[in-house]
Amino acid sequence: MKQFGLNPLYSGSNNIFIADIHGEGDKLESLIKNLKNKVSDLYEYRLIFLGDIIGKGQQTIKTLQVIKKLRKKHQVIIIKG
């Protein structure tokens, strides 16, 4: 079912929500590393970034580079805060 031209997030799909990174690239990398250790196959999951991706942190460029790299192998959705 499509509404407003967007694909809905189905409850049966594997979603991981990551919120309010605020430009903390090192912390984002660490989080992804921890997820890979805890989830059997991270590639089966949709990564959904919510809220502020950049902003307060000092690693804006690194944060964007990490997300860009993730987009090559994962389905990534960004919902702006």
C-alpha positions as CSV (number, residue, x, y, z in Angstrom):
1,M,0.0,0.0,0.0
2,K,1.4,3.4,-1.0
3,Q,0.4,6.6,0.6
4,F,1.6,10.0,-0.5
5,G,4.2,8.5,-2.8
6,L,6.1,6.9,0.0
7,N,6.8,3.3,0.7
8,P,5.4,2.5,4.2
9,L,7.5,0.6,6.7
10,Y,6.0,-2.7,7.1
11,S,5.9,-4.2,10.6
12,G,7.2,-7.5,9.2
13,S,10.4,-6.0,7.9
14,N,13.6,-5.8,9.7
15,N,14.2,-2.2,10.7
16,I,16.9,-0.6,12.9
17,F,16.2,2.9,13.9
18,I,19.1,5.3,14.7
19,A,18.3,8.7,16.0
20,D,20.0,12.1,16.6
21,I,23.6,11.4,15.6
22,H,24.4,15.1,15.8
23,G,27.6,14.8,13.7
24,E,29.3,12.2,16.0
25,G,31.0,10.1,13.3
26,D,33.1,8.0,15.7
27,K,30.1,7.1,17.8
28,L,28.1,6.2,14.7
29,E,31.0,3.9,13.5
30,S,31.1,2.3,16.9
31,L,27.4,1.7,17.0
32,I,27.4,0.1,13.5
33,K,30.3,-2.1,14.6
34,N,28.4,-3.2,17.7
35,L,25.3,-3.9,15.6
36,K,27.3,-6.1,13.3
37,N,28.5,-8.1,16.3
38,K,24.9,-8.5,17.7
39,V,22.9,-9.1,14.6
40,S,23.5,-12.2,12.6
41,D,23.2,-10.5,9.2
42,L,23.0,-6.8,9.3
43,Y,22.5,-6.7,5.5
44,E,19.0,-8.0,6.0
45,Y,18.0,-4.9,7.9
46,R,16.8,-1.5,6.8
47,L,18.7,1.3,8.6
48,I,16.5,4.2,9.3
49,F,18.1,7.4,10.5
50,L,15.8,9.8,12.3
51,G,16.3,13.4,13.5
52,D,19.5,15.4,13.4
53,I,22.2,13.7,11.4
54,I,24.6,16.6,11.6
55,G,24.7,19.6,13.9
56,K,26.3,19.8,17.3
57,G,29.1,17.3,16.8
58,Q,32.6,18.1,15.4
59,Q,32.6,15.2,12.8
60,T,30.0,16.3,10.3
61,I,32.0,15.2,7.2
62,K,32.9,11.8,8.8
63,T,29.3,11.2,9.8
64,L,28.1,11.8,6.2
65,Q,30.9,9.6,4.9
66,V,29.9,6.7,7.2
67,I,26.2,7.0,6.1
68,K,27.3,7.2,2.4
69,K,29.4,4.0,2.8
70,L,26.4,2.2,4.5
71,R,24.2,3.1,1.6
72,K,26.3,1.1,-0.7
73,K,25.4,-2.2,1.1
74,H,22.2,-1.5,3.0
75,Q,18.9,0.1,2.4
76,V,19.2,3.4,4.2
77,I,16.3,5.8,4.9
78,I,16.9,9.2,6.3
79,I,14.0,11.1,8.0
80,K,15.1,14.7,8.6
81,G,14.5,16.1,12.1
